[in-house]
Amino acid sequence: MAVLTGELQQLRRTLHRVPEVGLHLPQTQTVLLAELSGLPVSVTCGQSLSSVVAVLHGAHPGPTVLLRSDMDALPIRESTGLPFASQNGAMHACGHDLHMAALIGAARRLAAHRERLHGSVVFMFQPGEEGPGGAERMLDEGVLEASGQLPVAAYGLHVWTDLPRGRFLLREGAIMAGSNSLLVDIVGRGGHSAAPWNALDPVGPLCEIVTRVRAAVAAAEADDDATRAGRRISQGVRLGSGELEPIVLSPTQLCGSSVRNVIPDTAGFGASLRTLSAESAGVVEQLTRQIVDDVTTPAELSSRVKVTSHYPATVNDSAETANVAHWLGEAFGGDRVSTLDEPLMSSEDFSYVLQRVPGVFFMLGAAAADVPEPASNHSARAVFDDSVIDDAARALATLAWRRVHQ
């Protein structure tokens, strides 16, 4: 299959200049439709979002495989200084521009061999991965039925700035965490800050609650092997089985009075909660409710605790993970394929696809060689080495080809 690096890099940089946020991405969709227009694919656009679904039917009957790329950017003002940097206040700070270029590259590679293809490939270009969940909408609009039969496997790839360039990483089972929000509201009685005895102050108890909730999350056991493996998860909760399951609980919002000399009627905090199961999210909610009750009841305050699930954990199928590791090892060399010891605690709505179709979500390192301390994904300074796009395209095309001919 021909090397397309130059063309795909140019496409990526075109997309990088015009990032769009959310579910409605008209400029991005227009660029993708133009790239697909010369290929022997049938194309459908979304109704409730700017998605693009392209289907390549091989010349011979066979199963269907789905390949997915996300499309949306983040509401971040870019500060990379790149000559093709965005100027519109949004930024492809998570590499979705590379993902789109790679999936176009995979479509080109597979289309060039359509006469030998036994089966069909669905190319899923999805808005709203960063929120509010474009994958679910595309599932509702029939992406899994696009080829006329359900896919036997689904594959997605994500580039990462703090992984070695060109290294593939995957993991059987949970590879990324589920995303949840934890919200706590405390209701008291406001008043003048100079006379707190005439009020029921919710702020002091709220501060105690935040501290106690954080302390209630057990420290995950660490050992030398985990440290050497780069394990960074330092929080966890005990499940009913006694197992310690990693979580990440990050209080990120504190709300009280808008002025310094007023005790507010209400105060609250919000936290990002990353979990690997619904059970661990339930454990955190139960711990929080108990702590809130312990603090607010003696103080005659009322309260509300709410945990909301946004994305479930991204769980890779065992058999498909073995397939992907083998096929990538054959295509790129076993030294470029590694296993993640611990799940990543960020989240992905490709998880919804993997709940319906056995498949694999895997990582590709894209650390820029000339950046000594690369900024992480979601940073305004994140720089991705787009020389990895051709490998990403080759990887996706290889997985689809091998799976339909398995």
Stockholm file with secondary structure:
# STOCKHOLM 1.0

chainA/1-406         MAVLTGELQQLRRTLHRVPEVGLHLPQTQTVLLAELSGLPVSVTCGQSLSSVVAVLHGAHPGPTVLLRSDMDALPIRESTGLPFASQNGAMHACGHDLHMAALIGAARRLAAHRERLHGSVVFMFQPGEEGPGGAERMLDEGVLEASGQLPVAAYGLHVWTDLPRGRFLLREGAIMAGSNSLLVDIVGRGGHSAAPWNALDPVGPLCEIVTRVRAAVAAAEADDDATRAGRRISQGVRLGSGELEPIVLSPTQLCGSSVRNVIPDTAGFGASLRTLSAESAGVVEQLTRQIVDDVTTPAELSSRVKVTSHYPATVNDSAETANVAHWLGEAFGGDRVSTLDEPLMSSEDFSYVLQRVPGVFFMLGAAAADVPEPASNHSARAVFDDSVIDDAARALATLAWRRVHQ
#=GR chainA/1-406 SS CCCCHHHHHHHHHHHHHSCCBSSCCHHHHHHHHHHHTTSSCEEEECSSSCCEEEEEECSEEEEEEEEEEECCBBSCCCCSCCTTCCCSSCBCTTSHHHHHHHHHHHHHHHHTTGGGCEEEEEEEEESCTTTTCHHHHHHHTTGGGTTSSCCSEEEEEEEETTSCTTCEEECSEEEECEEEEEEEEEECBCEETTCGGGSBCSHHHHHHHHHHHHHHSBCCCCCHHHHHTTCCCCCEEECTTSCEEECEEEEEEEECCSSTTEECSEEEEEEEEEESSHHHHHHHHHHHHHHHHHHHTTTTCEEEEEEEEEECCEEECHHHHHHHHHHHHHHHCGGGEEECSSCBSSCCTHHHHHHHSCEEEEEEECBCTTCSSCCCTTCTTCCBCGGGHHHHHHHHHHHHHHHHTC
#=GC SS_cons         CCCCHHHHHHHHHHHHHSCCBSSCCHHHHHHHHHHHTTSSCEEEECSSSCCEEEEEECSEEEEEEEEEEECCBBSCCCCSCCTTCCCSSCBCTTSHHHHHHHHHHHHHHHHTTGGGCEEEEEEEEESCTTTTCHHHHHHHTTGGGTTSSCCSEEEEEEEETTSCTTCEEECSEEEECEEEEEEEEEECBCEETTCGGGSBCSHHHHHHHHHHHHHHSBCCCCCHHHHHTTCCCCCEEECTTSCEEECEEEEEEEECCSSTTEECSEEEEEEEEEESSHHHHHHHHHHHHHHHHHHHTTTTCEEEEEEEEEECCEEECHHHHHHHHHHHHHHHCGGGEEECSSCBSSCCTHHHHHHHSCEEEEEEECBCTTCSSCCCTTCTTCCBCGGGHHHHHHHHHHHHHHHHTC
//
